[in-house]
Amino acid sequence: MHGKTGWGTSNIEIPVGWIEKDGKIYSFAINLDIKEGKDLPKREEMTKESLKALNII
């Protein structure tokens, strides 16, 4: 899994990126309006939940 946050902090990972699995590449992105820095972890959580629901991770 490879990702980029698009936000000026280093404590959040993976809202935009790609996953290589079984010889295939799956790209992903999530766009949320974040009003407070404390809400940043929601992007990573939602991304991982979505990828799990799609059986990618």
N, C-alpha and C positions, 0 to 999 in steps of 0.2 A: 504494500500500500504506500502510495506516495501522495503528498498533499501540500497545499499552501493555504495559509489562513486568509490572506488579504486584509489582515488587521494588524495594527502596529503593536502587537504584543507577542511574546514567545510562549505563553502558557497554554495556548489552544492549538490543536492540530487538526488537520484533515477536512476542512469544509470544501475545498476545491482540489481535485486531483484525479488519480487513476489507480486501478488495481489490476495486477496481472495475475490471472488464475487459469490454469489448465490451457496455457497457450493463447488465451484471449485477453484483450485489454478492455476494461470497463472504466469509462470516465464518469465523473460525478461532480456536481456542484450544488451548493445550497445557498440561498439568498434570503436572509432575514433582516428585518430592521432591528438593530440592536441599539437601545437607548442608553443602557448602562453596561459598563464593563463586566459587572458581575453576571450578566446574562450570556456572555460569550461561550461558556461551556455547552450551552444548549445546541449550538451549531454542530459540535462534534458528536454529541449524543444523538441528535436527530439523523445525522449522516450515517452513523454506525447502525442505528435501528433500521433505517431504510435499506441499507446494503444487506443486513441480515434477513429482512423480509423478502428480499429478492434472491436469497440464497447465494449471494456473491461472497459474503464472509461468514 
